[in-house]
């Protein structure tokens, strides 16, 4: 038995082929009535099984094979019609099941049988089948129309970091399966309708053919009508009752919405959600029971049943309220915060004005908090630092549309959001308005109407616009961002710029503990015997200050272990570490073709800076020289923006790199400063300009 079950499970495709071949044999080979009885029982049992499965699934896609099953079941039932017709017309006997339906169900009266069969056909063809067919058409059309919007939503969530690549791939697969399922259901519903039409034609042909054959075999017209009409009606009922169940199954499956409960639970919950309606129903039915001419007891019994259900619901609801009241009283008592909570400072906190509180609502805007979690994960994977949890609170002292990002109580950034608007970002504001004007011509709205601002994270010209202007901007191909994404992006850039300050000594100890699990000997020999935790903390902060990842902590520890015996000077140690992790530094600034765009200093200008930086007397640099230096670097960078895909770096000698970085950091914080030793592994260096002062 186990062997057979394993064979059926492993070779299900062979079993399916066997079923199809068996159906073809029913069409061709005459079967005795006993086998036909078994096949009819199999047909009825299968349709009941399909109906029960449909009632218990939670969402339609759980039964995505139903369209194919429906086609096979329809073919099977039509083959039974052919087999039963062959037996009725050839032998006047179609088995005990058909005979039972013909004599017991309709009482042996051909007229009653015809009426019952006609009613059954009307119910199936006009009511259920037609309705299911129409619903399937509408569901298929709306599912296909909604596909582009769902795909865009998935792409937006993926780009914002709200979901992973695997989750996005799974959701796209579900959308495709949903579209294919409803498209298949639209086609398969035509099988159900055609089955009903075939049932009508088959019974008419059987009656006429049976009467003619009966007369040819010497029967009177009355005898032929009674015998063949009863058998044909029984055959029709045996065929159409499963067809009716299949039509009902199709309708339930198409009309079922995705939920976490079965259909029976949904119906029970929704029908009993409002007890007052049951009380009113009881009163109306009770009124019917006392109306003259209407039977008293049926309506009275139904009124009592409805009233009993209402009473039980009221009693259950009262018990639930009594159980919840003590908990509510306990929850309503305000708890005095402890002294530790008074003194606690959030390492990272976002404060929102009262109009922005809604974007932090987990129920109406679930993406904000999940995106912050995804952002912490992304920064950990990119920079090697675990960002502490971000506490989001409201602050009524802020302007209604403002938010602040704080680190241990100190403000890092502040900006304005409009929760009902969208931020449109263009390359330049003038380009944005010119493109709109060129496309829309002389229409009334020849430019976006909105609030002109600068995007907070990168300082790009932008506009806050409403939903109408949003559609117009998307048509032009500009980036449109919702308020939550603006906030998360600003938070991301703020954390990157302040990562060196966020990194605490406890964080460094945590990173060391993680590294020790994979590199136990390296960590044990380096910390704290050669490099103290304080020194490592300072080195990591220096790297993060210039937004250099510390993800490869083992390589950093190896570098410190190698050079700590040469010098204790922190600046020189950082220089050695940078040279040892140069590949991870330069890869961040390389263009798509692998080249590294650089700006260099004229030798005499670099020598001037070297004299200032290395001078023991700390001679200050002339203000006009520094101003010309900054202006020249900015000019070269701006002139090459269109032709250089990567971020240009300033390339200088190693002994002055740190000092030059300190000089230009305030005016040019986004210009990386690298030494010649750090770019030695880059195969192609593209010099886009030389600073001449």
C-alpha positions as CSV (number, residue, x, y, z in Angstrom):
1,X,0.0,0.0,0.0
2,X,2.8,2.4,0.9
3,X,4.5,1.5,-2.4
4,X,1.4,2.4,-4.3
5,X,1.0,5.7,-2.5
6,X,4.6,6.6,-3.2
7,X,4.1,5.8,-6.8
8,X,1.1,8.0,-7.0
9,X,2.8,10.8,-5.3
10,X,6.0,10.6,-7.3
11,X,4.4,9.9,-10.6
12,X,1.4,12.3,-10.4
13,X,1.9,13.3,-14.0
14,X,1.4,9.7,-15.1
15,X,-1.7,9.5,-13.0
16,X,-3.1,12.6,-14.7
17,X,-2.5,11.1,-18.1
18,X,-4.2,7.9,-16.9
19,X,-7.3,9.9,-15.9
20,X,-7.5,11.6,-19.3
21,X,-7.1,8.3,-21.1
22,X,-9.8,6.8,-18.8
23,X,-12.2,9.6,-19.8
24,X,-11.6,8.9,-23.4
25,X,-12.3,5.2,-22.9
26,X,-15.6,6.1,-21.3
27,X,-16.5,7.9,-24.5
28,X,-15.6,5.0,-26.7
29,X,-16.0,1.7,-24.8
30,X,-19.4,0.6,-23.6
31,X,-19.5,0.0,-19.9
32,X,-21.9,-2.2,-17.9
33,X,-24.4,-0.4,-15.6
34,X,-22.5,-1.4,-12.4
35,X,-19.4,0.5,-13.5
36,X,-21.5,3.4,-14.6
37,X,-23.0,3.6,-11.1
38,X,-19.5,3.7,-9.6
39,X,-18.4,6.5,-12.0
40,X,-21.5,8.6,-11.3
41,X,-20.8,8.3,-7.6
42,X,-17.2,9.3,-8.2
43,X,-18.5,12.4,-10.1
44,X,-20.8,13.5,-7.3
45,X,-18.1,12.8,-4.6
46,X,-15.5,14.8,-6.5
47,X,-17.7,17.9,-6.9
48,X,-18.6,17.8,-3.2
49,X,-14.9,17.6,-2.3
50,X,-14.1,20.6,-4.5
51,X,-16.9,22.6,-2.9
52,X,-15.7,21.8,0.6
53,X,-12.1,22.7,-0.4
54,X,-13.3,26.0,-1.7
55,X,-15.1,26.8,1.5
56,X,-12.0,26.2,3.6
57,X,-9.3,28.0,1.7
58,X,-8.3,31.5,2.8
59,X,-7.4,33.0,-0.6
60,X,-8.2,32.0,-4.2
61,X,-4.6,31.4,-5.1
62,X,-4.5,28.5,-2.7
63,X,-6.6,26.6,-5.3
64,X,-4.9,27.9,-8.4
65,X,-5.3,24.5,-10.1
66,X,-9.1,24.8,-10.1
67,X,-9.4,26.0,-13.8
68,X,-7.6,22.9,-15.0
69,X,-9.6,20.6,-12.6
70,X,-12.8,22.2,-13.8
71,X,-12.0,21.4,-17.4
72,X,-11.2,17.7,-16.5
73,X,-14.4,17.4,-14.4
74,X,-16.5,18.9,-17.2
75,X,-15.0,16.4,-19.7
76,X,-15.6,13.6,-17.3
77,X,-19.2,14.5,-16.7
78,X,-19.9,14.8,-20.4
79,X,-18.3,11.4,-21.0
80,X,-20.7,10.0,-18.4
81,X,-23.6,11.6,-20.3
82,X,-22.4,9.8,-23.5
83,X,-22.1,6.4,-21.6
84,X,-25.5,6.7,-19.9
85,X,-27.1,7.7,-23.2
86,X,-25.7,4.7,-24.8
87,X,-27.1,2.4,-22.1
88,X,-30.5,4.0,-22.1
89,X,-31.0,3.9,-25.8
90,X,-29.5,0.4,-26.4
91,X,-30.7,-1.5,-23.3
92,X,-33.3,0.7,-21.6
93,X,-31.3,0.4,-18.4
94,X,-28.7,2.9,-17.1
95,X,-27.9,1.5,-13.7
96,X,-29.4,1.8,-10.2
97,X,-28.2,5.4,-9.6
98,X,-30.0,6.9,-12.6
99,X,-33.0,4.7,-11.9
100,X,-33.2,5.9,-8.3
101,X,-33.1,9.5,-9.4
102,X,-35.7,8.8,-12.0
103,X,-38.2,6.9,-9.8
104,X,-37.5,7.9,-6.2
105,X,-36.5,11.6,-6.5
106,X,-39.2,12.5,-9.0
107,X,-41.7,9.9,-7.9
108,X,-41.7,8.1,-11.2
109,X,-43.7,10.9,-12.8
110,X,-42.1,12.1,-16.1
111,X,-44.0,15.4,-15.9
112,X,-42.7,16.1,-12.4
113,X,-39.2,15.1,-13.5
114,X,-39.2,17.4,-16.5
115,X,-40.4,20.3,-14.3
116,X,-37.7,19.6,-11.7
117,X,-35.0,19.3,-14.3
118,X,-36.2,22.6,-16.0
119,X,-36.1,24.4,-12.7
120,X,-32.6,23.1,-12.0
121,X,-31.4,24.2,-15.5
122,X,-32.9,27.7,-15.0
123,X,-31.2,28.1,-11.6
124,X,-27.8,26.9,-12.9
125,X,-27.9,28.6,-16.3
126,X,-29.6,31.9,-15.7
127,X,-28.6,32.6,-12.1
128,X,-25.4,30.9,-10.9
129,X,-23.5,30.3,-14.2
130,X,-24.3,33.6,-15.7
131,X,-23.4,35.5,-12.5
132,X,-20.1,33.5,-12.0
133,X,-19.2,34.2,-15.7
134,X,-19.8,37.9,-15.3
135,X,-17.8,38.1,-12.0
136,X,-14.9,36.2,-13.6
137,X,-14.8,38.6,-16.5
138,X,-14.7,41.7,-14.2
139,X,-12.2,40.1,-11.9
140,X,-9.9,39.3,-14.7
141,X,-10.1,42.7,-16.2
142,X,-9.5,44.6,-12.9
143,X,-6.6,42.3,-12.0
144,X,-4.9,42.9,-15.3
145,X,-5.5,46.7,-15.0
146,X,-4.1,46.8,-11.5
147,X,-0.9,44.9,-12.5
148,X,1.2,48.0,-13.5
149,X,0.3,49.8,-10.3
150,X,1.2,46.8,-8.1
151,X,4.5,46.4,-9.9
152,X,5.4,50.1,-9.4
153,X,4.5,49.8,-5.7
154,X,6.8,46.8,-5.4
155,X,9.6,48.7,-7.2
156,X,9.1,51.7,-4.9
157,X,9.3,49.6,-1.7
158,X,12.4,47.9,-3.0
159,X,14.1,51.1,-3.9
160,X,13.2,52.6,-0.5
161,X,14.6,49.5,1.3
162,X,11.2,48.5,2.8
163,X,11.5,45.0,1.3
164,X,14.3,42.8,0.3
165,X,15.1,41.6,-3.3
166,X,13.7,38.1,-2.4
167,X,10.5,39.6,-1.0
168,X,10.1,41.7,-4.1
169,X,10.6,38.7,-6.3
170,X,8.0,36.7,-4.4
171,X,5.5,39.5,-4.6
172,X,6.0,39.9,-8.3
173,X,5.5,36.1,-8.6
174,X,2.2,36.4,-6.7
175,X,1.0,39.2,-8.9
176,X,1.7,37.1,-12.0
177,X,0.0,34.1,-10.6
178,X,-3.0,36.1,-9.6
179,X,-3.4,37.5,-13.2
180,X,-3.0,34.1,-14.7
181,X,-5.5,32.6,-12.3
182,X,-8.2,35.1,-12.9
183,X,-7.6,35.0,-16.6
184,X,-7.9,31.2,-16.5
185,X,-11.1,31.5,-14.4
186,X,-12.6,33.8,-17.0
187,X,-12.1,31.2,-19.6
188,X,-13.1,28.2,-17.5
189,X,-16.3,29.8,-16.4
190,X,-17.4,29.4,-20.1
191,X,-17.0,25.6,-19.6
192,X,-19.6,25.8,-16.8
193,X,-22.0,27.7,-18.9
194,X,-21.5,25.4,-21.9
195,X,-22.0,22.4,-19.6
196,X,-25.5,23.7,-18.8
197,X,-26.4,24.2,-22.4
198,X,-25.1,20.8,-23.3
199,X,-27.3,19.3,-20.5
200,X,-30.4,20.8,-22.1
201,X,-29.5,19.6,-25.6
202,X,-28.6,16.1,-24.4
203,X,-31.8,15.6,-22.5
204,X,-33.9,16.7,-25.5
205,X,-32.0,14.4,-27.8
206,X,-32.3,11.5,-25.4
207,X,-36.1,11.9,-25.0
208,X,-36.7,12.2,-28.7
209,X,-34.3,9.4,-29.6
210,X,-35.7,7.1,-26.8
211,X,-39.3,7.6,-27.9
212,X,-38.5,6.9,-31.5
213,X,-36.5,3.8,-30.6
214,X,-39.2,2.6,-28.2
215,X,-41.9,2.9,-31.0
216,X,-39.5,1.0,-33.4
217,X,-39.2,-1.8,-30.8
218,X,-43.0,-2.2,-30.6
219,X,-43.8,0.0,-27.6
220,X,-46.8,2.3,-27.5
221,X,-46.2,6.0,-27.4
222,X,-47.3,6.1,-23.7
223,X,-45.0,3.3,-22.7
224,X,-42.1,4.8,-24.6
225,X,-42.6,8.2,-23.1
226,X,-42.9,6.9,-19.5
227,X,-39.8,4.6,-19.8
228,X,-37.4,6.8,-21.7
229,X,-38.5,10.2,-20.2
230,X,-38.0,9.0,-16.6
231,X,-34.6,7.4,-17.4
232,X,-33.5,10.5,-19.3
233,X,-34.7,12.9,-16.5
234,X,-32.9,10.7,-14.0
235,X,-29.8,10.9,-16.2
236,X,-30.2,14.7,-16.5
237,X,-30.5,15.1,-12.7
238,X,-27.5,12.9,-12.0
239,X,-25.5,15.0,-14.4
240,X,-26.8,18.5,-13.5
241,X,-26.6,18.2,-9.7
242,X,-22.8,17.9,-9.9
243,X,-22.8,20.6,-12.6
244,X,-24.7,22.8,-10.2
245,X,-22.2,22.1,-7.4
246,X,-19.3,22.9,-9.7
247,X,-21.0,26.2,-10.7
248,X,-21.5,27.1,-7.1
249,X,-17.9,26.2,-6.4
250,X,-16.8,28.5,-9.2
251,X,-18.9,31.4,-8.0
252,X,-17.6,31.0,-4.4
253,X,-14.0,30.8,-5.5
254,X,-14.2,33.9,-7.7
255,X,-16.1,36.0,-5.2
256,X,-13.8,35.0,-2.3
257,X,-11.4,37.8,-1.1
258,X,-8.1,37.1,0.5
259,X,-8.3,36.9,4.3
260,X,-6.9,35.0,7.3
261,X,-10.0,33.0,8.1
262,X,-12.3,30.5,6.4
263,X,-15.5,31.5,4.6
264,X,-17.7,30.1,7.4
265,X,-15.9,32.2,10.0
266,X,-16.1,35.3,7.8
267,X,-19.8,34.9,7.3
268,X,-20.4,34.3,11.0
269,X,-18.3,37.2,12.1
270,X,-19.9,39.6,9.6
271,X,-23.5,38.6,10.2
272,X,-23.2,38.8,14.0
273,X,-21.2,42.0,14.1
274,X,-24.2,44.2,14.8
275,X,-26.5,42.5,17.3
276,X,-29.1,45.3,17.0
277,X,-30.0,44.0,13.5
278,X,-30.9,40.6,15.0
279,X,-33.2,42.3,17.5
280,X,-34.9,44.2,14.7
281,X,-35.2,41.0,12.6
282,X,-36.8,39.2,15.5
283,X,-39.4,42.0,15.9
284,X,-40.2,41.9,12.1
285,X,-40.6,38.1,12.0
286,X,-42.7,38.2,15.2
287,X,-45.0,40.7,13.5
288,X,-45.4,38.4,10.6
289,X,-46.5,35.6,12.9
290,X,-49.5,37.6,14.2
291,X,-50.6,39.0,10.8
292,X,-54.0,37.6,9.7
293,X,-53.8,34.8,7.1
294,X,-50.1,34.0,7.8
295,X,-49.2,30.7,9.7
296,X,-48.3,31.5,13.3
297,X,-46.0,28.7,14.3
298,X,-43.3,28.8,11.5
299,X,-42.8,32.6,11.9
300,X,-43.0,32.3,15.7
301,X,-40.3,29.6,15.8
302,X,-38.0,31.6,13.5
303,X,-38.6,34.7,15.7
304,X,-37.7,32.8,18.8
305,X,-34.5,31.3,17.1
306,X,-33.4,34.8,16.0
307,X,-34.2,36.2,19.5
308,X,-32.2,33.4,21.1
309,X,-29.1,34.2,19.0
310,X,-29.5,37.8,19.9
311,X,-29.7,37.0,23.6
312,X,-26.5,34.8,23.4
313,X,-24.6,37.5,21.6
314,X,-25.6,40.1,24.2
315,X,-24.5,37.7,27.1
316,X,-21.2,36.9,25.4
317,X,-20.5,40.6,24.8
318,X,-21.3,41.4,28.4
319,X,-18.8,38.8,29.7
320,X,-16.1,40.1,27.4
321,X,-16.6,43.7,28.7
322,X,-16.5,42.5,32.3
323,X,-13.2,40.7,31.6
324,X,-11.7,43.7,29.9
325,X,-12.7,46.4,32.4
326,X,-10.1,45.5,35.1
327,X,-7.4,45.5,32.4
328,X,-8.5,48.9,31.1
329,X,-8.6,50.4,34.6
330,X,-5.1,49.2,35.2
331,X,-3.9,50.5,31.9
332,X,-5.5,53.9,32.5
333,X,-3.5,54.5,35.7
334,X,-0.5,56.6,34.7
335,X,2.8,55.1,35.7
336,X,5.4,57.4,37.1
337,X,8.6,57.2,35.1
338,X,11.7,56.0,37.0
339,X,14.7,58.3,37.7
340,X,16.6,56.3,35.1
341,X,14.0,57.3,32.4
342,X,14.3,60.9,33.5
343,X,18.0,60.9,32.9
344,X,18.0,58.7,29.8
345,X,19.1,60.3,26.4
346,X,18.1,58.7,23.2
347,X,21.2,58.1,21.1
348,X,19.1,58.9,18.0
349,X,15.8,60.5,18.0
350,X,13.4,62.0,15.5
351,X,11.0,64.7,16.8
352,X,7.9,65.5,14.7
353,X,5.6,68.5,14.6
354,X,2.0,67.6,15.3
355,X,1.0,67.6,11.6
356,X,3.7,65.0,10.9
357,X,2.6,62.6,13.6
358,X,0.4,60.7,11.1
359,X,3.4,59.6,9.0
360,X,4.7,57.7,12.0
361,X,1.4,56.0,12.6
362,X,2.2,52.3,12.3
363,X,-1.3,51.5,11.1
364,X,-1.9,54.2,8.4
365,X,1.8,54.5,7.4
366,X,3.5,51.2,8.2
367,X,6.4,52.0,5.8
368,X,8.1,54.7,7.9
369,X,9.1,52.5,10.8
370,X,9.9,49.5,8.6
371,X,12.1,51.7,6.4
372,X,14.0,53.0,9.4
373,X,14.7,49.3,10.4
374,X,15.8,48.6,6.8
375,X,18.0,51.7,6.8
376,X,19.8,50.5,10.0
377,X,20.4,47.1,8.3
378,X,21.6,48.8,5.1
379,X,24.0,51.0,6.9
380,X,25.4,48.1,8.9
381,X,26.0,46.2,5.7
382,X,27.5,49.2,3.9
383,X,29.5,50.9,6.6
384,X,30.0,48.2,9.2
385,X,28.5,50.1,12.0
386,X,25.4,49.1,13.9
387,X,23.2,52.2,14.2
388,X,21.3,52.4,17.5
389,X,17.5,52.3,17.4
390,X,15.8,55.5,16.3
391,X,13.2,56.8,18.7
392,X,10.4,58.6,16.9
393,X,8.3,61.0,19.1
394,X,6.1,64.1,18.7
395,X,7.1,67.6,19.9
396,X,4.4,70.2,20.2
397,X,7.1,72.9,20.5
398,X,8.2,72.4,16.9
399,X,6.4,74.1,14.0
400,X,3.5,71.8,12.8
401,X,5.3,70.7,9.6
402,X,8.9,70.5,11.0
403,X,11.0,67.6,12.2
404,X,14.3,67.4,13.9
405,X,17.0,64.6,14.0
406,X,18.8,64.6,17.3
407,X,21.8,62.6,18.6
408,X,21.9,62.4,22.4
409,X,19.8,65.5,22.7
410,X,21.9,67.6,20.2
411,X,20.2,68.6,16.9
412,X,21.9,67.2,13.8
413,X,19.4,68.3,11.2
414,X,16.0,70.0,10.9
415,X,13.6,70.4,7.9
416,X,10.0,70.8,6.8
417,X,7.6,68.1,5.5
418,X,4.1,68.4,4.0
419,X,2.3,65.1,4.8
420,X,-0.3,65.6,2.1
421,X,2.1,66.6,-0.7
422,X,4.8,65.0,-2.8
423,X,8.4,66.2,-3.4
424,X,9.3,66.5,-7.1
425,X,13.0,66.6,-7.8
426,X,14.5,67.8,-11.0
427,X,18.1,68.2,-12.1
428,X,17.7,72.0,-11.9
429,X,14.6,74.0,-11.2
430,X,14.9,75.9,-14.5
431,X,15.1,72.6,-16.5
432,X,12.1,71.3,-14.6
433,X,9.9,74.3,-15.6
434,X,11.3,74.5,-19.2
435,X,10.5,70.8,-19.8
436,X,7.0,71.2,-18.5
437,X,6.5,74.3,-20.7
438,X,7.8,72.5,-23.8
439,X,5.5,69.5,-23.3
440,X,2.4,71.2,-22.2
441,X,2.7,74.2,-24.6
442,X,0.2,76.9,-23.9
443,X,-2.0,75.1,-21.5
444,X,-3.1,76.9,-18.4
445,X,-0.7,74.9,-16.1
446,X,2.6,75.4,-18.0
447,X,4.7,74.7,-14.9
448,X,4.4,72.8,-11.7
449,X,2.5,74.6,-9.0
450,X,4.0,74.0,-5.6
451,X,6.3,75.1,-2.8
452,X,9.9,75.7,-3.9
453,X,12.4,74.1,-1.6
454,X,15.7,72.3,-1.5
455,X,15.7,68.6,-1.0
456,X,17.1,68.3,2.5
457,X,19.5,65.4,2.0
458,X,21.4,66.6,-1.1
459,X,20.3,70.3,-1.5
460,X,18.8,69.7,-4.9
461,X,16.1,72.2,-6.1
462,X,12.7,70.6,-5.6
463,X,9.0,71.4,-5.2
464,X,6.2,70.2,-2.9
465,X,3.2,69.5,-5.1
466,X,-0.3,68.0,-4.8
467,X,-1.5,64.7,-6.3
468,X,-2.6,66.4,-9.6
469,X,0.8,68.0,-10.1
470,X,2.4,64.7,-9.0
471,X,0.9,62.9,-12.0
472,X,2.1,65.6,-14.3
473,X,5.7,65.4,-12.9
474,X,5.7,61.6,-13.3
475,X,4.6,62.0,-16.9
476,X,7.7,64.2,-17.4
477,X,10.0,61.5,-15.9
478,X,11.0,63.4,-12.8
479,X,11.5,61.8,-9.4
480,X,8.5,62.0,-7.1
481,X,9.0,61.1,-3.4
482,X,6.5,60.8,-0.6
483,X,7.1,62.5,2.7
484,X,8.1,59.4,4.6
485,X,10.8,58.7,2.0
486,X,12.1,62.2,2.2
487,X,12.5,61.9,5.9
488,X,14.2,58.5,5.7
489,X,16.6,59.7,3.0
490,X,17.5,62.8,5.1
491,X,18.0,60.5,8.1
492,X,20.3,58.3,6.1
493,X,22.5,61.1,4.9
494,X,22.6,62.7,8.3
495,X,23.7,59.4,9.9
496,X,26.4,58.9,7.3
497,X,27.8,62.4,8.0
498,X,27.6,61.9,11.8
499,X,28.6,58.2,12.0
500,X,31.9,59.1,13.5
501,X,30.2,60.8,16.4
502,X,27.5,58.1,16.7
503,X,30.1,55.3,17.1
504,X,30.6,54.8,20.8
505,X,33.2,52.8,22.7
506,X,30.6,50.2,23.5
507,X,29.8,49.9,19.8
508,X,33.5,49.3,19.1
509,X,33.6,46.6,21.8
510,X,30.6,45.0,20.1
511,X,32.3,45.1,16.7
512,X,35.4,43.5,18.2
513,X,33.4,40.8,19.8
514,X,31.7,40.0,16.5
515,X,35.1,39.9,14.7
516,X,36.6,37.6,17.4
517,X,34.1,34.9,16.5
518,X,35.6,34.6,13.0
519,X,39.1,35.8,13.7
520,X,39.8,34.8,17.3
521,X,43.7,34.7,17.1
522,X,43.9,38.0,15.3
523,X,41.7,39.8,17.9
524,X,43.3,38.1,20.9
525,X,46.8,39.1,19.8
526,X,45.9,42.7,18.8
527,X,43.5,43.9,21.5
528,X,44.3,45.0,24.0
529,X,48.0,43.9,24.0
530,X,49.0,45.9,20.9
531,X,46.1,48.3,20.3
532,X,43.9,49.6,23.0
533,X,40.2,49.9,22.6
534,X,40.6,53.7,22.8
535,X,43.1,53.8,20.0
536,X,40.9,51.6,17.8
537,X,37.9,53.8,18.6
538,X,39.9,56.9,17.4
539,X,41.0,55.2,14.2
540,X,37.5,54.1,13.3
541,X,36.1,57.5,14.0
542,X,38.7,59.1,11.8
543,X,37.7,56.7,9.0
544,X,34.0,57.3,9.5
545,X,34.6,61.1,9.5
546,X,35.4,60.8,5.8
547,X,32.6,58.3,5.3
548,X,35.0,55.4,4.8
549,X,33.4,52.0,5.7
550,X,34.8,50.1,8.6
551,X,33.2,46.9,7.5
552,X,36.5,45.1,7.0
553,X,37.5,45.3,10.7
554,X,39.9,42.4,10.6
555,X,41.9,44.1,7.8
556,X,42.0,47.3,9.9
557,X,43.2,45.3,13.0
558,X,46.0,43.7,10.9
559,X,47.1,47.1,9.7
560,X,47.2,48.6,13.2
561,X,49.0,45.5,14.5
562,X,51.7,45.9,11.8
563,X,52.2,49.7,12.1
564,X,51.6,50.3,15.8
565,X,55.3,49.5,16.6
566,X,56.4,52.2,14.2
567,X,54.5,55.2,15.5
568,X,51.9,56.1,18.1
569,X,50.8,59.2,16.2
570,X,47.1,58.8,15.5
571,X,47.2,60.7,12.1
572,X,50.0,58.5,10.8
573,X,48.3,55.4,12.0
574,X,45.2,56.4,10.1
575,X,47.3,57.1,7.0
576,X,48.8,53.6,7.2
577,X,45.4,52.0,7.7
578,X,43.9,54.0,4.7
579,X,46.7,52.7,2.5
580,X,46.1,49.1,3.6
581,X,42.4,49.3,2.8
582,X,42.9,51.5,-0.3
583,X,40.9,49.2,-2.6
584,X,37.7,49.6,-0.5
585,X,38.2,53.4,-0.4
586,X,38.8,54.0,-4.1
587,X,36.1,51.6,-5.3
588,X,33.5,54.0,-3.8
589,X,34.6,56.8,-6.2
590,X,35.3,54.9,-9.4
591,X,33.2,55.5,-12.5
592,X,31.1,52.9,-14.1
593,X,34.0,52.1,-16.6
594,X,36.4,51.6,-13.7
595,X,38.3,54.9,-14.1
596,X,38.9,57.3,-11.2
597,X,38.3,61.0,-11.9
598,X,40.8,63.1,-10.0
599,X,41.8,66.8,-9.5
600,X,45.4,67.5,-8.7
601,X,47.3,70.5,-7.3
602,X,50.1,72.3,-9.1
603,X,53.4,71.3,-7.5
604,X,54.1,74.9,-6.3
605,X,50.6,75.1,-4.7
606,X,51.0,71.8,-2.9
607,X,54.4,72.9,-1.7
608,X,52.9,76.1,-0.3
609,X,50.3,74.1,1.6
610,X,53.0,71.7,2.8
611,X,54.9,74.5,4.3
612,X,51.9,75.7,6.2
613,X,50.8,72.3,7.3
614,X,54.2,71.0,8.4
615,X,55.5,74.2,9.8
616,X,56.2,74.0,13.6
617,X,55.2,77.6,14.0
618,X,51.8,76.9,12.5
619,X,51.9,79.9,10.1
620,X,48.3,80.6,9.1
621,X,47.4,80.3,5.4
622,X,46.5,83.5,3.6
623,X,42.7,83.8,3.4
624,X,42.8,84.7,-0.3
625,X,44.9,81.6,-1.1
626,X,42.4,79.4,0.6
627,X,39.5,81.1,-1.1
628,X,41.1,80.7,-4.6
629,X,41.8,77.1,-3.8
630,X,38.2,76.3,-2.9
631,X,36.9,78.3,-5.9
632,X,39.3,76.5,-8.4
633,X,38.3,73.1,-7.1
634,X,34.6,73.9,-7.3
635,X,35.0,75.3,-10.8
636,X,36.8,72.2,-12.1
637,X,34.2,69.9,-10.5
638,X,31.3,71.8,-11.9
639,X,32.8,72.0,-15.4
640,X,33.2,68.2,-15.6
641,X,29.9,67.2,-14.0
642,X,28.3,66.3,-17.3
643,X,31.3,64.2,-18.6
644,X,32.3,62.4,-15.4
645,X,30.0,59.7,-14.0
646,X,31.9,59.3,-10.8
647,X,32.6,61.7,-7.9
648,X,35.8,63.6,-8.5
649,X,38.4,63.4,-5.8
650,X,41.3,65.7,-4.9
651,X,44.6,63.8,-5.2
652,X,47.5,65.0,-3.1
653,X,50.7,63.6,-1.4
654,X,50.3,61.5,1.6
655,X,52.1,63.9,4.0
656,X,49.7,66.7,3.3
657,X,46.4,64.8,2.7
658,X,45.1,65.1,6.2
659,X,46.0,68.8,6.5
660,X,44.4,69.7,3.2
661,X,41.3,67.8,4.1
662,X,41.0,69.9,7.3
663,X,41.4,73.1,5.3
664,X,38.7,72.5,2.7
665,X,36.3,70.4,4.8
666,X,34.1,73.3,5.8
667,X,33.7,74.7,2.3
668,X,33.9,71.5,0.3
669,X,32.6,68.7,2.5
670,X,31.6,66.5,-0.4
671,X,35.0,66.5,-2.1
672,X,37.1,63.4,-1.0
673,X,40.8,63.9,-0.5
674,X,43.0,60.9,-1.3
675,X,46.7,60.4,-1.4
676,X,48.8,59.0,-4.3
677,X,49.6,55.9,-2.3
678,X,45.9,55.1,-1.9
679,X,45.1,55.0,-5.7
680,X,48.1,52.9,-6.8
681,X,45.8,49.9,-7.3
682,X,43.4,51.8,-9.7
683,X,44.1,50.7,-13.3
684,X,42.9,54.0,-14.9
685,X,43.2,57.4,-13.4
686,X,41.4,60.3,-15.2
687,X,42.8,63.7,-14.4
688,X,40.0,66.2,-15.1
689,X,41.8,69.3,-13.9
690,X,44.8,70.9,-12.2
691,X,44.4,73.6,-9.6
692,X,46.6,76.6,-10.5
693,X,46.7,79.5,-8.1
